[in-house]
Amino acid sequence: MARASLSPQIMARIVEHARSQNMQAGQHLPAQLLADSFKVSRQPIVSALKKLEDMGVVQSEPNRGYFLACNADEIPEMEADAAGDDEVYDRIAADRMANRLPYRLSENELMRLYGVARGRLSRVLHQIADEGWIERLPGNGWEFREILTSRKAYTDAYQFRAAIEMQALLLPSFRIDEEGFALARRHQQELLQSFESESRQKVFSTNVEIHEMLMTCANNDFFLDAVRRINRVRRLMEYSITHDRSRLPQQCREHLQILDLIEERDMQAAATFLFRHIREAGNIKAALIA
């Protein structure tokens, strides 16, 4: 299934947007406006804009954002064969989960292993890098980062998340981000309507978004960094066990209820509900791990 939230597809959509508006060199490409228009978070938008900058399509200016570097009708065609990219992505993910790949490989080794051209492999690797489970080494090498591969580690991660996310809501430094709350609420309501057709990646990223947004509101970098690290290492395990979507509507409604409780300033109730929400989700998903 196409990953519309990942950089190659977002790059193509940004170019399509510029062409449809007949934009000229020097015109502003506001990241938040694009994120709202495409119904994704800012992170994949900024990642796509950076790659377009590498291609010379856009240019960045400090403290001002990104601007079109050429007229829209001069932009080269974007290559984004999502179906073929997805196949390679899924094969790499499956091999990584099964520990069939060494931690370090070169692009040439990966090209031979999966029988793909460098352009497609590069797109897929950059998608994976955006998700945080691989990073580029000097030269043409890549190194896989840590992931969860056992039921115990997965359960422990959820227990840790439940404890620290609950405490984050009770910190004196917690402040509601009205824009972040509104965006998270909209994305949860959209997922509630489209959960059956969304990709695993979109479901995961939408649910990660609300939890990391709450950690941002805590205004304590240690809480945010801890949750981000756990979300990165659990991603592939999550993809492998989220075939049953029957609980997703309840999950979305619980996310919305957490937002309601916080906006009502009932922080103790919100923290208790969030703790129970994470623990129950972890128990249900852990039971599905082979």
C-alpha positions in Angstrom: 0.0 0.0 0.0 1.4 3.5 -0.9 3.0 5.4 1.9 1.8 8.9 1.2 3.4 10.2 4.4 6.9 9.3 3.3 9.4 11.6 1.7 9.4 10.5 -2.0 5.6 10.8 -2.2 5.5 14.1 -0.3 8.2 15.4 -2.6 6.0 14.6 -5.6 3.0 16.2 -4.0 4.9 19.4 -3.2 6.0 19.6 -6.8 2.4 18.9 -8.0 1.2 21.7 -5.6 3.8 24.2 -7.1 2.8 23.3 -10.6 -1.0 23.6 -9.9 -0.4 27.1 -8.5 1.9 28.0 -11.3 4.5 29.1 -8.7 7.5 31.1 -9.7 11.1 31.1 -8.4 11.3 32.8 -5.0 7.8 32.0 -3.8 7.4 30.7 -0.3 6.6 27.1 0.5 5.3 27.2 4.1 5.9 23.9 5.8 2.9 24.1 8.1 0.5 25.1 5.3 1.7 22.1 3.3 1.4 19.8 6.3 -2.2 20.9 6.8 -3.0 20.6 3.1 -1.6 17.1 2.9 -2.9 16.1 6.3 0.5 15.0 7.6 2.8 16.3 10.4 5.5 18.8 9.7 8.4 16.3 9.9 7.8 14.5 6.5 7.2 17.9 4.9 10.5 19.3 6.2 12.3 16.1 5.2 10.9 16.3 1.7 11.8 20.0 1.4 15.4 19.2 2.4 15.7 16.5 -0.3 14.2 19.0 -2.8 16.8 21.4 -1.7 19.5 18.9 -2.4 18.1 18.6 -5.9 18.1 22.3 -6.4 14.3 22.6 -6.6 13.9 24.7 -3.4 16.2 26.7 -1.3 16.1 27.5 2.4 16.7 30.8 4.2 17.6 30.9 7.9 14.6 31.7 10.1 12.4 32.2 7.0 11.8 28.7 5.6 11.8 27.2 2.1 11.4 28.9 -1.2 11.0 27.7 -4.8 14.4 27.9 -6.5 13.0 27.8 -10.0 9.7 28.2 -11.8 7.3 25.4 -11.3 7.2 24.5 -15.0 11.0 24.0 -14.9 11.0 21.4 -12.2 12.0 17.9 -13.4 9.6 15.0 -13.1 9.6 13.2 -9.7 10.2 9.5 -9.8 7.9 7.9 -7.2 7.0 4.4 -8.1 5.4 3.7 -4.7 4.4 0.1 -5.3 7.9 -1.0 -6.3 9.4 0.9 -3.4 6.9 -0.7 -1.0 8.0 -4.2 -2.1 11.6 -3.4 -1.4 10.8 -1.7 1.9 8.7 -4.7 3.1 11.5 -7.2 2.2 14.1 -5.2 4.1 11.8 -4.8 7.1 11.0 -8.5 7.2 14.7 -9.4 6.9 15.6 -7.0 9.6 13.0 -8.3 12.0 14.2 -11.9 11.4 17.9 -10.8 11.9 18.8 -12.0 8.4 20.7 -8.8 7.7 24.0 -7.7 9.3 24.0 -4.3 11.1 26.2 -2.7 8.5 25.9 -3.0 4.7 26.9 -1.0 1.7 24.5 0.2 -0.9 26.2 -2.1 -3.4 25.6 -5.1 -1.2 21.9 -4.1 -0.7 21.5 -3.6 -4.5 22.8 -7.1 -5.1 20.8 -8.6 -2.3 17.5 -7.2 -3.4 18.1 -6.9 -7.1 17.1 -3.2 -7.4 18.6 -0.1 -9.0 20.5 2.4 -6.9 17.8 5.1 -7.4 15.0 3.0 -6.0 17.2 1.6 -3.2 18.2 5.2 -2.3 14.6 6.3 -2.0 13.7 3.3 0.2 16.7 3.8 2.5 15.9 7.4 2.9 12.3 6.4 3.9 13.7 4.0 6.5 16.1 6.7 7.7 13.2 9.1 8.1 11.5 6.5 10.3 14.6 6.2 12.4 15.7 2.5 12.1 18.7 3.0 9.8 21.3 5.7 9.5 23.8 6.6 6.8 27.5 6.1 7.5 30.4 8.0 5.8 30.7 6.8 2.2 28.0 4.6 0.8 27.4 2.5 4.0 24.3 2.1 6.1 23.9 0.9 9.7 20.7 -0.5 11.2 19.7 0.9 14.6 18.4 -0.9 17.6 14.9 -2.4 17.4 12.7 -4.5 19.7 12.7 -8.2 18.7 11.2 -10.0 21.7 7.9 -10.1 23.5 9.6 -9.2 26.8 11.4 -6.2 25.4 8.2 -5.0 23.8 6.2 -5.4 27.0 8.9 -3.7 29.0 8.8 -0.8 26.6 5.1 -0.3 27.1 5.4 -0.5 30.8 8.1 2.2 30.7 6.0 4.4 28.4 3.0 4.1 30.7 5.0 5.2 33.7 6.8 8.2 32.2 3.9 9.5 30.0 1.6 9.5 33.0 4.2 11.4 35.1 4.8 13.9 32.2 1.2 15.0 32.4 1.6 15.8 36.1 4.7 17.9 35.7 4.3 21.6 36.8 5.9 22.5 33.5 3.1 20.9 31.4 1.5 23.5 29.1 -1.2 22.9 26.5 -0.1 23.6 22.9 -3.4 24.7 21.4 -2.2 24.3 17.8 -0.7 20.8 18.6 -3.9 19.7 20.3 -6.1 20.9 17.4 -3.9 19.1 14.9 -3.8 15.9 16.9 -7.5 16.0 17.4 -8.1 16.4 13.7 -5.8 13.6 12.8 -7.4 11.2 15.3 -10.8 12.0 14.0 -9.6 11.4 10.4 -8.1 8.1 11.4 -11.3 7.1 13.1 -13.0 7.5 9.7 -10.3 5.9 7.5 -8.5 3.4 9.7 -9.5 0.4 7.6 -7.8 1.7 4.4 -4.7 3.5 5.9 -1.3 2.0 5.7 0.4 0.5 8.8 2.9 3.3 8.6 0.2 6.0 8.6 -1.6 4.4 11.5 1.6 4.1 13.5 2.7 7.7 12.8 -0.7 9.2 13.6 -0.7 7.5 17.0 2.9 8.3 17.7 2.2 11.9 16.9 -0.3 12.4 19.7 1.9 10.8 22.4 5.0 12.8 21.4 3.0 16.0 21.2 1.9 15.4 24.8 5.6 14.9 25.8 6.4 18.1 24.1 3.8 19.9 26.2 5.6 18.6 29.3 8.5 20.9 28.4 11.1 18.4 29.6 13.5 17.1 27.0 14.3 14.0 28.9 10.7 12.7 28.8 10.3 13.6 25.1 13.7 12.0 24.2 12.8 8.8 26.1 9.4 8.4 24.3 10.9 9.1 20.9 13.6 6.5 21.4 11.0 3.9 22.4 8.8 4.7 19.5 11.7 4.3 17.1 12.8 0.9 18.4 9.3 -0.5 18.5 8.2 0.6 15.0 9.0 -2.7 13.2 7.6 -4.8 15.9 4.4 -2.7 15.7 4.2 -3.1 12.0 4.4 -6.9 12.3 1.4 -7.3 14.7 -1.1 -4.6 13.7 -3.0 -6.6 11.1 -6.1 -6.7 13.4 -7.6 -3.2 13.3 -10.7 -3.9 15.3 -9.4 -1.9 18.3 -8.3 1.2 16.4 -11.6 3.0 16.7 -11.5 2.6 20.5 -7.9 3.7 20.5 -8.7 6.9 18.6 -11.6 7.6 20.9 -9.4 7.1 24.0 -6.8 9.5 22.5 -9.6 12.1 22.0 -10.8 11.5 25.6 -7.3 12.2 26.9 -7.2 15.5 25.1 -10.6 16.3 26.5 -9.5 15.6 30.1 -6.4 17.7 29.7 -8.3 20.6 28.2 -10.7 20.4 31.2 -7.5 20.7 33.3 -8.3 17.4 35.1 -4.7 16.4 34.9 -4.9 13.6 37.5 -7.7 11.9 35.7 -6.0 12.4 32.3 -2.7 10.9 33.7 -4.5 7.9 35.2 -6.5 7.3 31.9 -3.3 7.7 29.8 -1.5 5.1 32.0 -4.4 2.6 31.7 -4.6 3.3 27.9 -0.9 2.5 27.3 -0.8 -0.5 29.6 -3.9 -2.1 28.0 -2.7 -1.5 24.5 0.7 -3.0 25.4 -0.9 -6.1 26.9 -3.2 -6.7 23.9 -0.4 -6.2 21.3 2.1 -8.3 23.3 -0.3 -11.2 23.2 -0.2 -11.1 19.4 3.6 -11.5 19.2 4.6 -14.9 18.0 
